[in-house]
């Protein structure tokens, strides 16, 4: 269900300008789980799409002031109802990790896939999100076999002290149990 360009066919495709080519001969080998809501704790609106598409009105909400000039994207967003939006094909580098490192290798955007769950660092995620994430993860692992269970991390793992997502509301044990061995 992932085509040769790296598009997840069941997802709604919404192109983001905030991506570029991965370095030559890059092995995609890391899956990074994030969370996002705009404004924080509010779900179902268009603000995430607008942020990742580069058209968010940063005057629409007081909390958006810190987003002025931000160029950020993720490969996919999984909404509370389990629907998936894809902003960047997996074969391209999305700008999701920022300053980051995994196992001593910096610049995680180069070799990772970033998935955002609609939520907050402290909110519980929905059953529909876990199911959609597990299904997507299985597809990614089939397409990119270097993404093993040991190479699925939170944003907090690759940017400790700077990021805390997906947060305490994310049930890692449950999610990993959903994945086939």
Order of alpha helices (4+ residues) and beta strands (2+ residues): beta-beta-beta-alpha-beta-beta-beta-beta-beta-beta-alpha-beta-alpha-alpha
